[in-house]
Amino acid sequence: CELLYVDKGSINVHAENYTGILSVNQLIIHRPNELHSLESLGSIAPNVIIIGFECDSPELVPFSYIPVTLTQEHTKSLAKIMQEGMSIYEPPYDIPNTVHMKKRAEYPFGADQMIKICLEAFLISIVRDFTSVAKGIKYGNKGISQSIQAVHKYLSEHYTERITLDNLCFLF
């Protein structure tokens, strides 16, 4: 899986399950082997955090269909994961598609395990806190408002066409 979070600015995401804009404090989780790409919007480069991890939990699947806006508590948890990672791995941290980052010669005891623990706690908290979003996608729109169902139906029928957020806002 690949967690994608925007800390500053916004980006355009093109993926199998979601195409749209990801703005400040928003997160999406790409599923394993999901084709995706990103592009910056505007002239100011965004701050983007990307974390690759292995997880086969079906509870994360809905997060590949719709971005969620994180709370301040979530962003603090994500910052802790980044802090632990930076204590283990040497810079640079801003090279896309890096698969094997080089570890520092010395790093704090248990830092590897802390990344895992913090990431697991973070993922559990977003699943718990966004269950209404997850259930709506996971269970075929049960509990989602009629307007969202109308948008979903339109997208299902017109997915081969160029659809913009402005067009959706105008139509719905």
N, CA, C and O of each residue as an XYZ file, in Angstrom:
688
protein
N       0.849     -1.177      0.000
C       0.000      0.000      0.000
C       0.890      1.234      0.000
O       2.070      1.176      0.345
N       0.294      2.339     -0.393
C       1.025      3.599     -0.367
C       0.112      4.683      0.176
O      -0.919      5.003     -0.415
N       0.505      5.240      1.303
C      -0.219      6.326      1.927
C       0.262      7.620      1.308
O       1.467      7.856      1.222
N      -0.655      8.456      0.879
C      -0.326      9.734      0.251
C      -1.041     10.833      1.028
O      -2.268     10.830      1.127
N      -0.274     11.773      1.579
C      -0.826     12.843      2.409
C      -0.280     14.176      1.931
O       0.912     14.292      1.643
N      -1.145     15.192      1.843
C      -0.727     16.529      1.437
C      -0.669     17.417      2.675
O      -1.676     17.641      3.347
N       0.531     17.917      2.960
C       0.760     18.768      4.116
C       0.605     20.241      3.769
O       0.198     21.041      4.612
N       0.929     20.603      2.523
C       0.832     21.993      2.079
C       0.542     21.994      0.589
O       1.081     21.176     -0.156
N      -0.309     22.913      0.157
C      -0.637     23.016     -1.262
C      -1.681     21.994     -1.663
O      -2.495     21.561     -0.848
N      -1.647     21.618     -2.926
C      -2.570     20.595     -3.426
C      -1.943     19.904     -4.630
O      -1.063     20.451     -5.294
N      -2.415     18.693     -4.893
C      -1.920     17.908     -6.019
C      -3.094     17.264     -6.736
O      -4.175     17.096     -6.171
N      -2.865     16.918     -7.960
C      -3.842     16.179     -8.739
C      -3.410     14.713     -8.714
O      -2.266     14.394     -9.038
N      -4.321     13.833     -8.332
C      -4.040     12.408     -8.231
C      -4.789     11.680     -9.344
O      -5.985     11.890     -9.544
N      -4.076     10.831    -10.056
C      -4.690      9.972    -11.070
C      -4.429      8.536    -10.634
O      -3.279      8.100    -10.582
N      -5.499      7.796    -10.318
C      -5.353      6.418     -9.864
C      -6.498      5.584    -10.403
O      -7.457      6.113    -10.967
N      -6.391      4.280    -10.226
C      -7.445      3.380    -10.708
C      -8.772      3.649    -10.015
O      -9.826      3.585    -10.646
N      -8.728      3.950     -8.716
C      -9.956      4.129     -7.953
C     -10.337      5.571     -7.686
O     -11.466      5.841     -7.276
N      -9.429      6.498     -7.906
C      -9.721      7.906     -7.618
C      -8.913      8.803     -8.540
O      -7.709      8.614     -8.719
N      -9.589      9.774     -9.116
C      -8.922     10.828     -9.862
C      -9.513     12.136     -9.375
O     -10.725     12.345     -9.436
N      -8.650     13.012     -8.893
C      -9.124     14.292     -8.373
C      -8.024     15.005     -7.630
O      -6.858     14.613     -7.663
N      -8.429     16.066     -6.960
C      -7.492     16.913     -6.236
C      -7.401     16.470     -4.783
O      -8.405     16.166     -4.140
N      -6.183     16.442     -4.290
C      -5.908     16.175     -2.880
C      -5.367     17.479     -2.311
O      -4.348     17.984     -2.782
N      -6.043     18.035     -1.295
C      -5.670     19.326     -0.721
C      -5.057     19.155      0.656
O      -4.858     18.038      1.131
N      -4.761     20.282      1.286
C      -4.113     20.296      2.597
C      -4.859     19.407      3.593
O      -6.085     19.454      3.697
N      -4.098     18.606      4.313
C      -4.583     17.690      5.356
C      -5.402     16.517      4.816
O      -6.074     15.831      5.586
N      -5.355     16.280      3.516
C      -6.092     15.145      2.967
C      -5.158     13.977      2.692
O      -3.978     14.145      2.382
N      -5.732     12.790      2.817
C      -4.989     11.547      2.674
C      -5.776     10.582      1.798
O      -7.006     10.555      1.831
N      -5.055      9.798      1.022
C      -5.627      8.684      0.288
C      -4.641      7.530      0.409
O      -3.438      7.756      0.537
N      -5.131      6.311      0.371
C      -4.245      5.152      0.467
C      -4.419      4.313     -0.787
O      -5.489      3.756     -1.033
N      -3.354      4.231     -1.579
C      -3.392      3.408     -2.785
C      -3.213      1.945     -2.399
O      -2.391      1.604     -1.549
N      -3.997      1.096     -3.040
C      -3.918     -0.341     -2.785
C      -2.675     -0.923     -3.443
O      -2.087     -0.284     -4.315
N      -2.262     -2.131     -3.040
C      -1.075     -2.747     -3.651
C      -1.224     -2.867     -5.165
O      -2.273     -3.264     -5.672
N      -0.170     -2.521     -5.864
C      -0.091     -2.602     -7.327
C      -1.102     -1.726     -8.054
O      -1.350     -1.936     -9.241
N      -1.691     -0.751     -7.369
C      -2.609      0.180     -8.020
C      -1.793      1.211     -8.796
O      -0.929      1.878     -8.228
N      -2.067      1.338    -10.075
C      -1.375      2.326    -10.889
C      -1.843      3.712    -10.476
O      -3.041      3.956    -10.335
N      -0.889      4.621    -10.283
C      -1.252      5.979     -9.893
C      -0.119      6.944    -10.226
O       1.041      6.557    -10.364
N      -0.498      8.210    -10.349
C       0.486      9.258    -10.587
C       0.008     10.539     -9.911
O      -1.167     10.675     -9.569
N       0.935     11.473     -9.727
C       0.643     12.744     -9.074
C       1.172     13.871     -9.934
O       2.151     13.713    -10.663
N       0.508     15.014     -9.838
C       1.062     16.201    -10.479
C       0.750     17.414     -9.625
O      -0.324     17.518     -9.033
N       1.695     18.318     -9.573
C       1.553     19.530     -8.790
C       0.564     20.466     -9.475
O       0.481     20.507    -10.703
N      -0.178     21.209     -8.678
C      -1.095     22.213     -9.205
C      -0.537     23.591     -8.881
O      -0.126     23.840     -7.748
N      -0.518     24.464     -9.838
C      -0.025     25.814     -9.590
C       1.476     25.904     -9.639
O       2.168     24.951     -9.998
N       1.973     27.086     -9.266
C       3.409     27.343     -9.366
C       4.159     27.042     -8.072
O       5.390     27.005     -8.072
N       3.441     26.826     -6.971
C       4.093     26.538     -5.691
C       4.067     25.032     -5.452
O       3.014     24.395     -5.508
N       5.243     24.478     -5.186
C       5.347     23.037     -4.957
C       4.673     22.660     -3.640
O       4.877     23.320     -2.621
N       3.871     21.599     -3.666
C       3.216     21.151     -2.433
C       4.169     20.327     -1.572
O       5.185     19.832     -2.060
N       3.840     20.184     -0.296
C       4.538     19.239      0.576
C       3.702     17.975      0.606
O       2.534     18.005      0.992
N       4.293     16.875      0.205
C       3.582     15.607      0.128
C       4.358     14.566      0.921
O       5.583     14.480      0.826
N       3.633     13.782      1.699
C       4.248     12.690      2.451
C       3.753     11.393      1.832
O       2.550     11.187      1.675
N       4.688     10.525      1.484
C       4.351      9.231      0.901
C       5.015      8.158      1.755
O       6.223      8.191      1.987
N       4.207      7.206      2.217
C       4.736      6.107      3.026
C       4.264      4.798      2.412
O       3.062      4.560      2.292
N       5.200      3.957      2.026
C       4.870      2.629      1.522
C       4.869      1.625      2.659
O       5.734      1.666      3.534
N       3.896      0.721      2.645
C       3.814     -0.289      3.703
C       3.040     -1.492      3.192
O       2.342     -1.409      2.181
N       3.165     -2.602      3.891
C       2.427     -3.817      3.542
C       1.272     -4.003      4.509
O       1.446     -3.936      5.726
N       0.080     -4.239      3.950
C      -1.101     -4.474      4.768
C      -2.179     -5.062      3.870
O      -2.441     -4.536      2.788
N      -2.797     -6.135      4.302
C      -3.840     -6.745      3.477
C      -5.226     -6.600      4.106
O      -6.133     -7.367      3.783
N      -5.397     -5.627      4.996
C      -6.683     -5.426      5.656
C      -7.708     -4.849      4.690
O      -7.453     -3.820      4.064
N      -8.860     -5.495      4.559
C      -9.920     -4.953      3.697
C     -10.487     -3.641      4.228
O     -11.153     -2.915      3.491
N     -10.233     -3.328      5.491
C     -10.735     -2.086      6.076
C     -10.074     -0.848      5.466
O     -10.610      0.254      5.582
N      -8.918     -1.015      4.820
C      -8.238      0.124      4.198
C      -8.698      0.378      2.764
O      -8.440      1.450      2.216
N      -9.369     -0.584      2.157
C      -9.788     -0.466      0.752
C     -10.582      0.809      0.479
O     -10.305      1.475     -0.519
N     -11.559      1.188      1.315
C     -12.328      2.404      1.007
C     -11.480      3.662      0.900
O     -11.878      4.612      0.226
N     -10.331      3.690      1.542
C      -9.480      4.867      1.516
C      -8.752      5.042      0.184
O      -8.042      6.028     -0.011
N      -8.928      4.086     -0.733
C      -8.378      4.253     -2.073
C      -9.418      4.863     -3.018
O      -9.092      5.220     -4.151
N     -10.658      4.982     -2.560
C     -11.736      5.514     -3.386
C     -12.062      6.970     -3.122
O     -12.574      7.668     -3.997
N     -11.766      7.426     -1.919
C     -12.121      8.800     -1.561
C     -11.120      9.323     -0.536
O     -10.785      8.624      0.420
N     -10.642     10.551     -0.732
C      -9.713     11.101      0.257
C     -10.455     11.492      1.531
O     -11.648     11.793      1.505
N      -9.731     11.482      2.635
C     -10.285     11.928      3.906
C      -9.425     13.076      4.429
O      -8.221     13.129      4.180
N     -10.056     13.985      5.151
C      -9.349     15.112      5.750
C      -9.009     14.751      7.184
O      -9.891     14.461      7.993
N      -7.731     14.773      7.484
C      -7.266     14.355      8.806
C      -7.474     15.442      9.852
O      -7.445     16.636      9.554
N      -7.684     14.999     11.076
C      -7.791     15.914     12.203
C      -6.386     16.277     12.672
O      -5.397     15.709     12.208
N      -6.315     17.231     13.596
C      -5.024     17.624     14.147
C      -4.372     16.443     14.876
O      -3.153     16.280     14.828
N      -5.175     15.633     15.540
C      -4.653     14.450     16.229
C      -4.025     13.471     15.230
O      -2.958     12.914     15.487
N      -4.693     13.267     14.092
C      -4.144     12.380     13.061
C      -2.830     12.921     12.514
O      -1.875     12.168     12.321
N      -2.783     14.238     12.263
C      -1.555     14.807     11.697
C      -0.394     14.718     12.686
O       0.758     14.572     12.276
N      -0.688     14.806     13.988
C       0.371     14.631     14.998
C       0.898     13.196     14.967
O       2.100     12.970     15.102
N      -0.001     12.232     14.791
C       0.421     10.829     14.699
C       1.289     10.606     13.470
O       2.293      9.895     13.526
N       0.897     11.218     12.364
C       1.673     11.095     11.128
C       3.048     11.756     11.295
O       4.048     11.251     10.784
N       3.092     12.882     12.008
C       4.371     13.556     12.263
C       5.298     12.668     13.099
O       6.511     12.663     12.886
N       4.736     11.928     14.038
C       5.540     11.016     14.867
C       6.158      9.912     14.004
O       7.313      9.536     14.203
N       5.383      9.395     13.043
C       5.901      8.375     12.124
C       7.059      8.954     11.316
O       8.092      8.307     11.146
N       6.877     10.168     10.823
C       7.933     10.818     10.036
C       9.183     11.071     10.888
O      10.309     10.882     10.428
N       8.970     11.494     12.114
C      10.093     11.754     13.030
C      10.899     10.476     13.266
O      12.130     10.498     13.231
N      10.212      9.380     13.504
C      10.904      8.101     13.713
C      11.653      7.686     12.445
O      12.789      7.218     12.515
N      11.018      7.858     11.297
C      11.655      7.503     10.031
C      12.919      8.305      9.778
O      13.928      7.769      9.320
N      12.853      9.598     10.083
C      14.020     10.451      9.866
C      15.138     10.160     10.865
O      16.297     10.487     10.612
N      14.795      9.548     11.996
C      15.846      9.171     12.946
C      16.586      7.918     12.488
O      17.713      7.670     12.916
N      15.953      7.124     11.616
C      16.565      5.884     11.114
C      17.235      6.079      9.762
O      18.362      5.632      9.552
N      16.539      6.749      8.844
C      17.000      6.830      7.459
C      17.714      8.130      7.160
O      17.346      9.193      7.660
N      18.749      8.024      6.331
C      19.515      9.189      5.911
C      18.764      9.960      4.829
O      17.985      9.383      4.071
N      19.007     11.279      4.766
C      18.440     12.035      3.655
C      19.097     11.578      2.353
O      20.125     10.904      2.413
N      18.574     11.897      1.223
C      17.452     12.807      0.981
C      16.115     12.099      1.173
O      15.994     10.888      0.986
N      15.123     12.891      1.552
C      13.779     12.367      1.774
C      12.823     12.749      0.649
O      11.662     12.340      0.654
N      13.295     13.513     -0.292
C      12.412     14.061     -1.323
C      12.655     13.489     -2.726
O      12.428     14.175     -3.723
N      13.108     12.258     -2.804
C      13.333     11.612     -4.096
C      12.176     10.634     -4.349
O      12.053      9.629     -3.650
N      11.335     10.925     -5.341
C      10.213     10.013     -5.628
C      10.690      8.624     -6.048
O      11.790      8.474     -6.580
N       9.871      7.630     -5.811
C      10.101      6.240     -6.215
C      11.310      5.597     -5.546
O      11.861      4.625     -6.062
N      11.725      6.130     -4.404
C      12.819      5.511     -3.663
C      12.297      4.223     -3.033
O      11.305      4.236     -2.304
N      12.965      3.123     -3.318
C      12.520      1.835     -2.805
C      13.287      1.457     -1.544
O      12.687      1.032     -0.556
N      14.600      1.607     -1.569
C      15.423      1.216     -0.427
C      16.192      2.439      0.070
O      17.185      2.856     -0.525
N      15.708      2.996      1.168
C      16.403      4.136      1.753
C      17.569      3.607      2.593
O      17.493      2.521      3.167
N      18.636      4.383      2.654
C      19.824      3.974      3.395
C      19.657      4.323      4.874
O      19.306      5.448      5.231
N      19.920      3.323      5.724
C      19.824      3.537      7.166
C      21.062      4.259      7.678
O      22.157      4.115      7.135
N      20.864      5.032      8.728
C      21.979      5.707      9.401
C      22.852      4.650     10.077
O      22.381      3.558     10.393
N      24.108      4.978     10.293
C      25.019      4.050     10.972
C      24.529      3.788     12.396
O      24.617      2.663     12.887
N      24.017      4.822     13.054
C      23.469      4.680     14.402
C      22.127      5.391     14.455
O      21.958      6.486     13.919
N      21.187      4.746     15.109
C      19.874      5.364     15.293
C      19.297      4.894     16.616
O      19.775      3.906     17.174
N      18.280      5.577     17.135
C      17.747      5.252     18.464
C      17.273      3.808     18.572
O      16.734      3.236     17.625
N      17.486      3.245     19.732
C      17.043      1.881     20.005
C      15.541      1.767     19.752
O      14.767      2.615     20.196
N      15.134      0.727     19.042
C      13.725      0.434     18.824
C      13.016      1.311     17.807
O      11.798      1.222     17.655
N      13.764      2.157     17.109
C      13.126      3.080     16.161
C      12.395      2.334     15.044
O      11.328      2.767     14.609
N      12.961      1.211     14.574
C      12.282      0.409     13.541
C      10.903     -0.034     14.034
O       9.900      0.094     13.332
N      10.886     -0.555     15.257
C       9.637     -1.044     15.834
C       8.665      0.106     16.094
O       7.455     -0.061     15.942
N       9.188      1.274     16.485
C       8.329      2.432     16.752
C       7.609      2.882     15.482
O       6.443      3.273     15.535
N       8.300      2.828     14.337
C       7.633      3.189     13.079
C       6.454      2.260     12.851
O       5.356      2.706     12.518
N       6.682      0.980     13.030
C       5.626     -0.009     12.815
C       4.460      0.213     13.781
O       3.299      0.208     13.371
N       4.770      0.405     15.046
C       3.742      0.606     16.068
C       2.939      1.878     15.780
O       1.709      1.869     15.826
N       3.644      2.962     15.486
C       2.972      4.243     15.225
C       2.124      4.169     13.955
O       1.014      4.701     13.919
N       2.638      3.514     12.919
C       1.872      3.380     11.678
C       0.620      2.535     11.906
O      -0.459      2.880     11.425
N       0.762      1.434     12.634
C      -0.409      0.592     12.917
C      -1.457      1.363     13.713
O      -2.647      1.286     13.409
N      -1.022      2.104     14.729
C      -1.953      2.894     15.540
C      -2.634      3.966     14.686
O      -3.832      4.211     14.831
N      -1.876      4.596     13.806
C      -2.428      5.616     12.914
C      -3.497      5.014     12.000
O      -4.585      5.574     11.864
N      -3.190      3.883     11.379
C      -4.149      3.243     10.465
C      -5.406      2.797     11.212
O      -6.517      2.955     10.706
N      -5.237      2.250     12.396
C      -6.403      1.850     13.191
C      -7.267      3.072     13.513
O      -8.494      3.006     13.438
N      -6.626      4.182     13.871
C      -7.409      5.370     14.232
C      -8.161      5.936     13.040
O      -9.305      6.364     13.194
N      -7.557      5.952     11.854
C      -8.317      6.502     10.719
C      -9.456      5.571     10.314
O     -10.518      6.039      9.905
N      -9.251      4.271     10.422
C     -10.351      3.340     10.119
C     -11.486      3.562     11.106
O     -12.649      3.626     10.705
N     -11.168      3.679     12.381
C     -12.209      3.902     13.393
C     -12.903      5.251     13.211
O     -14.126      5.345     13.304
N     -12.114      6.291     12.950
C     -12.673      7.643     12.881
C     -13.432      7.924     11.585
O     -14.266      8.828     11.538
N     -13.148      7.164     10.550
C     -13.816      7.411      9.269
C     -14.667      6.222      8.840
O     -14.788      5.945      7.647
N     -15.255      5.521      9.799
C     -16.046      4.342      9.448
C     -17.263      4.683      8.610
O     -17.683      3.860      7.797
N     -17.851      5.864      8.773
C     -19.021      6.210      7.958
C     -18.630      6.337      6.492
O     -19.381      5.911      5.614
N     -17.481      6.909      6.220
C     -16.985      6.995      4.844
C     -16.702      5.594      4.326
O     -17.111      5.231      3.223
N     -15.996      4.811      5.138
C     -15.619      3.460      4.736
C     -16.846      2.582      4.512
O     -16.903      1.849      3.525
N     -17.823      2.644      5.406
C     -19.012      1.806      5.259
C     -19.805      2.179      4.015
O     -20.335      1.302      3.332
N     -19.893      3.460      3.717
C     -20.638      3.890      2.542
C     -20.082      3.303      1.269
O     -20.839      2.924      0.375
N     -18.770      3.222      1.175
C     -18.150      2.650     -0.014
C     -18.164      1.130      0.052
O     -18.461      0.461     -0.938
N     -17.843      0.592      1.210
C     -17.731     -0.856      1.357
C     -19.067     -1.567      1.162
O     -19.106     -2.661      0.599
N     -20.151     -0.966      1.615
C     -21.439     -1.640      1.583
C     -22.378     -1.104      0.504
O     -23.599     -1.143      0.661
N     -21.812     -0.610     -0.578
C     -22.626     -0.233     -1.733
C     -23.594      0.899     -1.486
O     -24.757      0.812     -1.880
N     -23.145      1.951     -0.846
C     -23.898      3.187     -0.673
C     -24.962      3.156      0.415
O     -25.680      4.145      0.562
N     -25.109      2.092      1.180
C     -26.086      2.100      2.271
C     -25.695      3.187      3.257
O     -24.549      3.252      3.703
N     -26.631      4.018      3.587
C     -26.384      5.070      4.557
C     -25.833      6.353      3.950
O     -25.667      7.333      4.675
N     -25.547      6.390      2.676
C     -25.059      7.605      2.044
C     -26.263      8.407      1.564
O     -27.254      7.834      1.111
N     -26.177      9.721      1.661
C     -27.306     10.567      1.274
C     -27.652     10.383     -0.202
O     -26.845      9.893     -0.992
N     -28.875     10.789     -0.551
C     -29.346     10.618     -1.927
C     -28.518     11.432     -2.911
O     -28.304     10.994     -4.041
N     -28.047     12.613     -2.504
C     -27.249     13.426     -3.427
C     -25.923     12.745     -3.750
O     -25.459     12.796     -4.889
N     -25.316     12.111     -2.757
C     -24.072     11.385     -3.002
C     -24.349     10.175     -3.892
O     -23.545      9.842     -4.764
N     -25.488      9.519     -3.669
C     -25.855      8.391     -4.523
C     -26.031      8.846     -5.966
O     -25.649      8.130     -6.891
N     -26.606     10.032     -6.168
C     -26.795     10.559     -7.520
C     -25.449     10.831     -8.188
O     -25.267     10.544     -9.371
N     -24.509     11.386     -7.425
C     -23.164     11.633     -7.961
C     -22.501     10.315     -8.306
O     -21.893     10.182     -9.368
N     -22.614      9.346     -7.421
C     -22.029      8.025     -7.654
C     -22.608      7.389     -8.918
O     -21.869      6.822     -9.723
N     -23.913      7.482     -9.090
C     -24.564      6.913    -10.275
C     -24.055      7.610    -11.538
O     -23.741      6.954    -12.532
N     -23.976      8.944    -11.492
C     -23.481      9.699    -12.645
C     -22.054      9.278    -12.998
O     -21.734      9.059    -14.166
N     -21.201      9.167    -11.980
C     -19.810      8.771    -12.226
C     -19.739      7.355    -12.807
O     -18.930      7.088    -13.696
N     -20.573      6.461    -12.310
C     -20.600      5.085    -12.818
C     -21.014      5.033    -14.279
O     -20.516      4.205    -15.042
N     -21.919      5.911    -14.667
C     -22.428      5.920    -16.043
C     -21.549      6.712    -17.002
O     -21.603      6.485    -18.211
N     -20.735      7.644    -16.485
C     -19.945      8.528    -17.346
C     -18.439      8.444    -17.090
O     -17.699      9.371    -17.420
N     -17.990      7.341    -16.507
C     -16.580      7.243    -16.117
C     -15.599      7.321    -17.289
O     -14.424      7.619    -17.078
N     -16.047      7.064    -18.501
C     -15.137      7.124    -19.650
C     -14.984      8.547    -20.185
O     -14.150      8.796    -21.056
N     -15.780      9.473    -19.670
C     -15.728     10.865    -20.122
C     -14.832     11.685    -19.198
O     -14.502     11.260    -18.091
N     -14.455     12.846    -19.666
C     -13.671     13.772    -18.823
C     -14.648     14.427    -17.852
O     -15.554     15.155    -18.258
N     -14.450     14.160    -16.575
C     -15.324     14.690    -15.537
C     -14.474     15.569    -14.626
O     -13.422     15.150    -14.144
N     -14.940     16.779    -14.400
C     -14.226     17.680    -13.500
C     -15.076     17.956    -12.268
O     -16.291     17.760    -12.277
N     -14.429     18.407    -11.226
C     -15.140     18.754    -10.003
C     -16.109     19.905    -10.261
O     -17.216     19.924     -9.722
N     -15.691     20.862    -11.083
C     -16.579     21.977    -11.423
C     -17.854     21.477    -12.092
O     -18.946     21.950    -11.781
N     -17.719     20.517    -13.013
C     -18.900     19.961    -13.685
C     -19.820     19.259    -12.685
O     -21.038     19.424    -12.737
N     -19.244     18.486    -11.788
C     -20.054     17.793    -10.785
C     -20.779     18.774     -9.882
O     -21.948     18.574     -9.550
N     -20.089     19.832     -9.486
C     -20.725     20.850     -8.642
C     -21.877     21.514     -9.385
O     -22.929     21.767     -8.797
N     -21.689     21.800    -10.671
C     -22.750     22.412    -11.461
C     -23.947     21.476    -11.568
O     -25.087     21.906    -11.397
N     -23.694     20.184    -11.853
C     -24.780     19.224    -12.032
C     -25.504     18.886    -10.738
O     -26.715     18.666    -10.752
N     -24.796     18.841     -9.635
C     -25.388     18.389     -8.387
C     -25.364     19.434     -7.295
O     -25.834     19.179     -6.186
